[in-house]
Amino acid sequence: MVIIWILLLSLLQEPWFPGRAAGVPEAAGASPSHPRPRRDAGGRGGVYEHLGGAPRRRKLYCATKYHLQIHPNGKINGTLEKNSVFSILEITAVDVGIVAIKGLFSGRYLAMNKRGRLYASENYNAECEFVERIHELGYNTYASRLYRTVPNRAGTKRKASAERLWYVSINGKGRPRRGFKTRRTQISSLFLPRVLDNKDHEMVRLFHTNVKYRESLLKPPSKNQRRRRGR
């Protein structure tokens, strides 16, 4: 009986942390007073343990029937092509509900500047962070974490409108829309994350193993190729 009481007292004296009761070991370098620092999305091969996973390889299919593309030259647009190399993306969680979206083939990050324009950034920065939300029918929205429309209440006679987020959006012609013109309910702001198919996986394999294939993709198009694309 004395032994049982000693065991009970020792258990009561031991400090308890969330997650440990379920048998989850405390992560190295983390403590209740010093939480784990946020991992940088620019790191190679990093696993975001506190969010439970590595980058997701997906294609973002807009409800306007275009796949979002990130080009090596910094351009952002949509394509009707099912298996475009520049539509293969890596979506990485950098915070709870916040993601960074990187073109696997272009090596650039999707970003939105203070004017609401989408562009492909060579380096990861605050403009590359987007709030990811799941909506009806499984579609997601991606809103800039940094920029939004904030109502100016001072000195205005009209009633100020509510704060509005700026969303990633591709219109019916495959062109990106300015963030301040977007709404969450517009189909141009709704994206369906699609898993890669066999052809996509084969292109990824060639990109990592075949130097000539990789160089041909990243080489700027010739004048004749640009003319054909413009027709």
BAPALO-221508 format. One record per residue (C-alpha): x, y, z. Coordinates in Angstrom, 2 decimals, padded with zeros to 5 digits, always signed. Layout:
N
{atom {X; Y; Z}} ...
//
This chain:
231
{atom {+000.00; +000.00; +000.00}} {atom {+002.86; +002.37; +000.85}} {atom {+004.46; +001.69; -002.55}} {atom {+001.22; +002.62; -004.36}} {atom {+001.02; +005.94; -002.48}} {atom {+004.66; +006.74; -003.34}} {atom {+003.98; +006.09; -007.06}} {atom {+000.89; +008.33; -007.00}} {atom {+002.83; +011.17; -005.34}} {atom {+005.65; +010.93; -007.89}} {atom {+003.16; +011.13; -010.78}} {atom {+001.46; +014.19; -009.30}} {atom {+004.79; +015.98; -008.89}} {atom {+005.88; +015.38; -012.52}} {atom {+005.18; +018.44; -014.78}} {atom {+002.67; +017.87; -017.60}} {atom {+002.94; +019.31; -021.13}} {atom {+000.33; +019.17; -023.93}} {atom {+000.97; +016.29; -026.30}} {atom {+003.03; +014.22; -023.88}} {atom {-000.02; +012.66; -022.28}} {atom {-000.85; +011.05; -025.62}} {atom {+002.60; +009.50; -025.83}} {atom {+004.05; +012.18; -028.13}} {atom {+007.70; +012.91; -027.21}} {atom {+008.69; +016.53; -026.71}} {atom {+010.64; +017.80; -029.73}} {atom {+014.32; +018.49; -029.28}} {atom {+015.10; +022.13; -028.64}} {atom {+011.52; +023.02; -027.77}} {atom {+010.08; +023.84; -024.35}} {atom {+006.87; +025.41; -022.99}} {atom {+008.63; +028.74; -022.44}} {atom {+010.58; +028.57; -025.74}} {atom {+008.32; +027.31; -028.56}} {atom {+009.83; +025.95; -031.76}} {atom {+010.88; +028.77; -034.12}} {atom {+009.07; +028.96; -037.46}} {atom {+010.87; +027.13; -040.24}} {atom {+011.85; +029.06; -043.35}} {atom {+010.13; +027.92; -046.55}} {atom {+013.30; +028.65; -048.47}} {atom {+015.13; +025.74; -046.84}} {atom {+015.93; +022.64; -048.89}} {atom {+014.77; +019.28; -047.62}} {atom {+013.30; +020.76; -044.43}} {atom {+010.39; +019.07; -042.71}} {atom {+008.01; +021.32; -040.83}} {atom {+007.54; +019.04; -037.82}} {atom {+005.23; +021.33; -035.89}} {atom {+002.81; +021.25; -038.83}} {atom {+003.31; +017.60; -039.65}} {atom {+004.65; +017.32; -043.16}} {atom {+006.97; +018.14; -046.03}} {atom {+006.00; +020.26; -049.06}} {atom {+002.96; +018.98; -050.98}} {atom {+003.37; +018.65; -054.74}} {atom {+000.15; +019.79; -056.35}} {atom {-001.35; +021.60; -059.34}} {atom {-003.75; +024.43; -058.53}} {atom {-006.75; +024.14; -060.85}} {atom {-008.82; +027.32; -060.89}} {atom {-012.61; +027.17; -061.22}} {atom {-012.12; +029.19; -064.46}} {atom {-010.57; +025.96; -065.88}} {atom {-006.95; +027.17; -065.85}} {atom {-003.96; +025.68; -064.03}} {atom {-001.83; +028.24; -062.21}} {atom {+001.68; +028.54; -063.69}} {atom {+004.90; +030.01; -062.23}} {atom {+007.45; +030.78; -064.98}} {atom {+011.25; +031.14; -064.66}} {atom {+011.06; +034.70; -066.09}} {atom {+008.85; +035.89; -063.21}} {atom {+005.53; +035.64; -065.05}} {atom {+002.35; +034.25; -063.46}} {atom {-000.57; +033.06; -065.58}} {atom {-002.96; +030.18; -066.20}} {atom {-002.83; +027.39; -068.77}} {atom {-005.47; +025.10; -070.25}} {atom {-002.77; +022.47; -070.81}} {atom {-003.26; +019.50; -068.49}} {atom {+000.43; +018.60; -068.11}} {atom {+002.35; +021.87; -068.13}} {atom {+005.69; +021.65; -066.35}} {atom {+005.29; +025.12; -064.85}} {atom {+001.97; +024.21; -063.24}} {atom {+003.63; +021.65; -060.93}} {atom {+003.95; +023.37; -057.57}} {atom {+005.28; +022.73; -054.08}} {atom {+002.97; +023.99; -051.32}} {atom {+004.78; +024.34; -047.99}} {atom {+003.25; +025.24; -044.62}} {atom {+005.26; +028.00; -042.94}} {atom {+002.81; +028.66; -040.10}} {atom {-000.64; +027.50; -039.04}} {atom {-002.88; +028.13; -042.05}} {atom {-000.09; +029.96; -043.93}} {atom {+001.64; +028.49; -046.99}} {atom {+004.38; +029.32; -049.49}} {atom {+003.82; +028.19; -053.10}} {atom {+006.88; +027.42; -055.22}} {atom {+007.16; +026.36; -058.85}} {atom {+009.03; +023.07; -058.87}} {atom {+010.51; +023.62; -062.35}} {atom {+010.95; +027.41; -062.23}} {atom {+012.35; +027.50; -058.69}} {atom {+010.41; +030.73; -058.02}} {atom {+007.83; +031.57; -055.36}} {atom {+004.33; +032.89; -055.97}} {atom {+004.15; +036.40; -054.49}} {atom {+001.83; +039.42; -054.37}} {atom {+003.14; +042.99; -054.12}} {atom {+001.56; +046.01; -052.45}} {atom {-000.25; +046.90; -055.69}} {atom {-002.01; +043.55; -055.72}} {atom {-000.01; +042.17; -058.65}} {atom {+001.08; +038.53; -058.70}} {atom {+004.69; +037.81; -059.63}} {atom {+007.25; +035.02; -059.32}} {atom {+009.94; +035.87; -056.77}} {atom {+013.44; +034.39; -056.96}} {atom {+013.77; +034.55; -053.17}} {atom {+011.37; +033.74; -050.36}} {atom {+010.05; +036.82; -048.53}} {atom {+006.97; +038.08; -046.68}} {atom {+005.12; +038.72; -049.97}} {atom {+005.29; +034.96; -050.66}} {atom {+003.06; +034.03; -047.71}} {atom {-000.60; +033.22; -048.33}} {atom {-003.51; +032.33; -046.06}} {atom {-004.88; +028.97; -047.22}} {atom {-008.55; +028.27; -046.54}} {atom {-010.81; +025.37; -047.57}} {atom {-014.24; +026.33; -048.88}} {atom {-017.29; +024.69; -050.44}} {atom {-016.89; +021.69; -052.77}} {atom {-013.26; +021.24; -051.72}} {atom {-011.98; +024.43; -053.35}} {atom {-009.27; +026.47; -051.62}} {atom {-008.57; +030.18; -051.55}} {atom {-005.13; +031.78; -051.15}} {atom {-005.09; +035.31; -049.72}} {atom {-002.05; +037.52; -049.22}} {atom {-000.95; +037.47; -045.60}} {atom {+000.72; +040.86; -045.94}} {atom {-001.69; +043.00; -047.97}} {atom {-005.43; +043.64; -047.76}} {atom {-007.94; +046.47; -048.11}} {atom {-008.27; +048.30; -044.80}} {atom {-011.19; +050.75; -044.49}} {atom {-010.25; +054.35; -043.71}} {atom {-012.67; +055.44; -041.00}} {atom {-011.16; +058.85; -040.28}} {atom {-012.72; +061.83; -042.08}} {atom {-015.15; +059.81; -044.22}} {atom {-018.86; +060.66; -044.42}} {atom {-019.88; +057.34; -045.93}} {atom {-019.99; +054.22; -043.81}} {atom {-016.68; +052.32; -044.09}} {atom {-016.80; +048.89; -045.66}} {atom {-015.40; +045.80; -043.95}} {atom {-011.79; +044.76; -044.31}} {atom {-011.20; +042.67; -047.44}} {atom {-008.50; +040.14; -048.17}} {atom {-006.60; +040.10; -051.47}} {atom {-006.81; +036.71; -053.19}} {atom {-004.80; +034.84; -055.79}} {atom {-007.10; +034.90; -058.82}} {atom {-007.00; +033.79; -062.47}} {atom {-009.68; +035.22; -064.78}} {atom {-011.48; +033.56; -067.69}} {atom {-008.61; +034.44; -070.06}} {atom {-005.90; +032.88; -067.90}} {atom {-004.60; +036.22; -066.62}} {atom {-004.00; +037.05; -062.95}} {atom {-006.31; +039.64; -061.38}} {atom {-005.18; +042.44; -059.09}} {atom {-005.64; +041.48; -055.45}} {atom {-007.83; +044.44; -054.46}} {atom {-010.31; +043.52; -057.21}} {atom {-010.87; +039.99; -055.96}} {atom {-013.51; +038.47; -053.70}} {atom {-013.64; +035.14; -051.90}} {atom {-016.91; +034.20; -053.63}} {atom {-015.63; +034.72; -057.19}} {atom {-014.86; +031.55; -059.17}} {atom {-011.57; +033.12; -060.30}} {atom {-010.39; +032.95; -056.66}} {atom {-011.29; +029.28; -056.13}} {atom {-008.60; +026.64; -056.64}} {atom {-008.73; +022.88; -056.49}} {atom {-005.40; +021.29; -055.42}} {atom {-004.83; +018.35; -057.77}} {atom {-002.40; +015.50; -057.19}} {atom {+000.15; +014.75; -059.90}} {atom {-000.65; +012.08; -062.48}} {atom {+001.78; +009.58; -064.07}} {atom {+002.88; +012.01; -066.79}} {atom {+003.61; +014.70; -064.21}} {atom {+005.70; +012.28; -062.16}} {atom {+007.65; +011.30; -065.28}} {atom {+008.39; +014.97; -066.04}} {atom {+009.61; +015.48; -062.47}} {atom {+011.85; +012.41; -062.77}} {atom {+013.36; +013.67; -066.04}} {atom {+013.88; +017.13; -064.57}} {atom {+015.96; +015.71; -061.72}} {atom {+017.89; +013.11; -063.74}} {atom {+018.26; +014.48; -067.29}} {atom {+020.40; +017.60; -067.63}} {atom {+019.46; +018.26; -071.28}} {atom {+015.76; +018.01; -070.47}} {atom {+016.16; +020.46; -067.59}} {atom {+018.17; +022.93; -069.68}} {atom {+015.63; +022.80; -072.53}} {atom {+012.83; +023.75; -070.14}} {atom {+014.66; +026.62; -068.50}} {atom {+016.10; +028.03; -071.77}} {atom {+014.30; +031.25; -072.87}} {atom {+012.02; +030.66; -075.90}} {atom {+013.25; +031.75; -079.32}} {atom {+011.54; +034.47; -081.38}} {atom {+009.77; +031.86; -083.53}} {atom {+008.46; +030.08; -080.42}} {atom {+007.19; +033.37; -078.99}} {atom {+005.42; +034.14; -082.26}} {atom {+003.73; +030.72; -082.31}} {atom {+002.59; +031.15; -078.70}} {atom {+001.19; +034.58; -079.47}} {atom {-001.08; +033.29; -082.26}} 
//
